Amino acid sequence: MLGRLYKYLINPAIGYVVLRYVTYAISFLNALLLAKYLGGYNYGIYSFILMLIAYMSYSNFGINESLNTEYALNKNALQKTKEIWNTAWSLNIIITVFVAVLCFGGLILWPTIFHEYEFESYGLKLLLICSILNLGRIYITFYKLHGLLWKLNFQQLLPNIILLISALVLKYDISISVVLYILIITNGVTLFVFRWNLPEVPVFRISKFWSKILLRKGITLLMYNLSFYLLTLIASAMISYYFDILQFSCFSFSNSLVNGVIMAGGAFLFIFYPKMLYKMQGDKAQIKYNLLKIKQIYVSMMDTICLVSLFGIIIISYWYPQYHPEMITIYSSLILGKCINNATTGFSAYIISRGKEIYLTIFGFIGVGIVALGIYLLHLFGASLVYITLAVSAGSLIYTLLVLCYGGWLLEEHYSFRGVFVHLLGNGAWYTYIVILSFTIWFPYFWFIGLCFGLYLIFNFNRMLKTVRQGIKFVTNRESLTF
């Protein structure tokens, strides 16, 4: 028994996932503490800063995303992977410096930009943070590809631990400026750690052949990732425009909690994604089997997590009377959109492996258009913030259906709409969607979610047990990170 436990603990995948969960727990606690100690107004400013960091994370033309894909697909060709790594690293430096200079010029020319969010007081600090983060992202991808995960844990843990300690010590004296200095120092340290003792030291060398591929695929993958992420980012931007800073603060706090829950499940997907891409090539029967396994293990697990998280949001809401009860329904409407999107996990990887990322980009921007139009119309007719956030779920549903339709057609060439809905609603997913939607609109009460989850356990216990066993078997396999 002890020997098996030790074997599990030294498994790199399990060690990474456990520490990743610890990081998410600390990050989740930080969100709770900062929302409490900064107050509604300053937390709204902090949320605006996080939104800008999210936008700036896509300013490197998706080089880290294309490195992830091309390196994984050419894993067995040593010379190619060296050229890909050198080119990606060099391009990332050039792009980061270029973007930093461009933004610095913008700050000089428009010093009063975003004045309502006091941007002039922290613009330069924020630019430095974004530049450091963009320089580090290329190393994150490299270490992930090689299964060297402890530095990734360090990169996640350090800023969150220092922020947690600062919040607990300073309490109501913590300020936006303090938070920004913490992010500058801790991310600077992690960038140094990434560069220290690097297994494959990069050379500033750009291959014309690979730079074209990396930039073309990077921009496509960037637009794909940005296009779906824009579902919540565009909602954040429009809500910050249409509503006052306190309501925006409530929305952002709810969205932070949603992201914390989703990222907890994403810890598995993060490290296994390169191998997932690698497994989406070859025999179609095997690909269909892999898609089924992803649905049975990852998607089912995430659906359950989303459902259980509703208990937590009810309890948390009572600690923040300035947000209660709106944050309960805002959270549940956002978690519904994330839950629906989980169904695309396997099919989106298959579409990327076939070099058809452009379709994901198109589908993403269709979803973004639906969200933007929905929010505009709902606001025009005076709808409350809760109903406006349901536009995110509507956009997510359209995006998901398009991905499943195209992915199924690409795989089978005659995929039916019935097959799409079976994949979307199968394994009890339909029940999860109905419960969360009912909870959002009609019954945001503890007794309702307790009753629904009890019925969920009764009718799905065996399937859930099988999912857990399959997940443990996969993660504890030491070959999970290898190609």
Secondary structure, DSSP 8 states (H G I E B T S, - for coil): -HHHHHHHHT-HHHHHHHHHHHHHHHHHHHHHHHHHHHHHHHHHHHHHHHHHHHHHTTTTTTHHHHHHHHHHHTTT-HHHHHHHHHHHHHHHHHHHHHHHHHHHHHHHH-TTTTGGGTGGGTHHHHHHHHHHHHHHHHHHHHHHHTT--HHHHHHHHHHHHHHHHHHHHHGGG--HHHHHHHHHHHHHHHHHHHHTT-SS---S---HHHHHHHHHHHHHHHHHHHHHHHHHHHHHHHHHHHS-HHHHHHHHHHHHHHHHHHHHHHHHHHHHHHHHHHHTSS-HHHHHHHHHHHIIIIIHHHHHHHHHHHHHHHHHHTT-TTTTTHHHHHHHHHHHHHHHHGGGHHHHHHHHHTT-HHHHHHHHHHHHHHHHHHHHHHHHTT--HHHHHHHHHHHHHHHHHHHHHHHHHHHHSS--HHHHHHHHHTTTHHHHHHHHHHHHHT--SHHHHHHHHHHHHHHHHHHHHHHHHHHHHHHT-TTTT--
